């Protein structure tokens, strides 16, 4: 899908993931920044969808549901209403609306991730022997079992689905007044400048999952 005007939450998430991608060890963030799409938060449907599954298993639940519904399995990052950015997995409809079994009542305010075909993810699980304890294609432990092929070359084209919104480039997302106001609302130690706050928030949550 073509790029749309990003929301202030989209811009905040893009900046946070860019900070992560610039740090050593955050190789999954680089893949998401390079290949990710923006997705539209939406409430969990009242009917017509499978059960959400047990809490704390966002990757396994999202993959299971994506196999049963048209759309995509997505791995990336979610921005919560309190400003916390966490590694996450969810489902997407064909038009880019989020189906998030981990946050059915209060979806995150922004989502950035790589939409993947379930067959591709299943092949990764088989190749890495991680089906029973799957924590995502972009998980470092999974990639360590797979010669880090996705960290090195990205998700192959046959594994990526065309859904979600193409993020704008950095030049198309100026740091405006709304962004400054949002940064000032983050819960960080007093006296820390806004850019360092943003970086601290991103680094503190790298690798955490919801």
N, C-alpha and C positions, 0 to 999 in steps of 0.2 A: 504494500500500500504506500502511497506517497506520503511525504512528510506533512504533518499538520503543525499548527502553532502549538508549541509546548505550553503546558501549564507551569505555574511557578514551582509546583511540586516536581514536575518532570525535570525542570532545570536544576533544582536542588539535587535530585537523584543523579542526574548525569554528571554534575560536578563531583559528587561524592565518589562515584565509581571511577571517575578520571583520577582522583587522588589515590584511590586504592591501586589502580592500574599502574601508577608511577612508582609504587613501592615494591621492594624485593619480596618475592614469595606470594604475591597476589596475582598469580598467572591466570586464574579463572576470570578475574576482573578485566584483564586485557582482552580476553576472548569476548566477553559480554560487551565491552566498549566497542570492539571492532565489528561484531556481528549482531548485536542486540537490537531489539525493537522496543518501542514504548507500547504499553498496553493500558486499556481504560479500566479503572476500578469499577466493579459492579457488585451488587448484593447477590448472595447465594440464591438461586431460583427456589421458589416455593415447592415446585414439583417437577417431575420429568428428568431428574438427575440421580445418579447412584448415591449410596450412602457415602458420607465424607471420610470415614475411617478413623483410626485412633490418632489422638493428638501426638505431636512430636515426630511425625513421619511424613513430612510434607512431600518429599521426593517420591516415596512409594505410593502415597495416596494420590498424588497428582498424576503419576504414570498410570495407575490402575484406572482412574476415571477417564483419562485421555484415550485409553484403549476402547472405552465403551461409548464415547461420544465423538461426533465430528469436531475437528479442531486440532489443537496441538498441545504437546507437553512442553512446558517452558521452564528453563533454568536461568536464574539471574539474581537480581536484587530487588527488594521491596523497601519503600520508604514509609515508615509508620507515622501516625499523626504526631508523635512526640519528637520526631526528627531522627529517630534511630534507623540506620540502614543495615539490613541483614541479608545474608545469602538466603535464597528461598527458591521454591519450585511451585508452580501452579499450572492450571490449564487455561487455554484460550479458545474462544469460539472463532469461527472463520473470520469474523469482522473485528477481531482484536479485543473483545470484551473478556475480562478476567473471570475465571471460575476458580476461586481460591478455597479449597477445602479446609485449610488451616485457619482461615479468618472469614467464616461464613457471614457473621453478623456485622463485623466492622472491618471491611477490607482496607488494605493499606492505601495511602493517598497517591502513590505512584509505583509503577512496575516497569523495570527494564530487564529484558532477558532474551535469550536465544530460543526461538520456537523450533522444536525438533520433532521429527517423525518418530512414532512409537517403535516402528520396526528397527530404526537405527539405534534407538536407546536399548532395545532388547538385544541387538547384536553386541553392543558394548558390554552389557551385563554378562552375556555368554562368554565373550572373549576374556573378560577380567574376573569371571567367577564371583560376581558380586550381587547376584540376584537376591539372595536372602538377607543381605545387609546393605542394600543399595543406598548410597548417600548422594547420588547425582553424578552425571557424566563429568562435571567440572570439579568434582571433589579431588583434592590432591592424592588421597590414598587410592582412589580408583585410577587416576591417571598414572600413578606409579606402577600399576599393574599393566598398563597399556603403552609402555614406552613413551609416555607423555605426548602421544601423537596429536591430541587436540590442543594441548598447550603450545605445541610447536607449530602446528599448521592450521588450527581452527577447526570448527565443525565442518566436515565436507559438505559440498553443495547438495548431495543426495540426502543428507540428513537434516537439512534446514527447510522449514515450511514457510510459505509466504503469507504471514499474517502479522498483525500489529502495525504500528506506525513507525516509519523510518525516522530515527532521531535527526534533528537538525545538526549541522556542524557547529563547532564552537563559535565561529564567526557569526552564526545566525542566532545565537542565544546570548545577547548582552546581559551583563550583570546589572539589573535595574534596581529601582527603589524597593519594589516588592521583595526582591531577593535579599536586600540589605535588612529589611524589616523581619523577614523570616529568619535570617541568620541570627539577628539579635534576640530572637525568642528561644534559641537552643539552650539547653540546660548544661552549661559548662561553668568551670570556675570563674569567678569575677575577675576582670582584668585581662582575660585572654582575648586577643584581637580576633575578629570574625574569621579571617582566613585560617588561622591556626585552630580555631574552634571547629571549623568544618573538617580540617585534616584530622584533628584528634578524634572527632566523632567517627569518621570513616575508618581510621586505623583501629579504634577500639572495638569495632564491630566486624572487622574483616574475618570471614570464616564462620561467623555465628549464623545459626539457622533458626527460622521460626517454624 
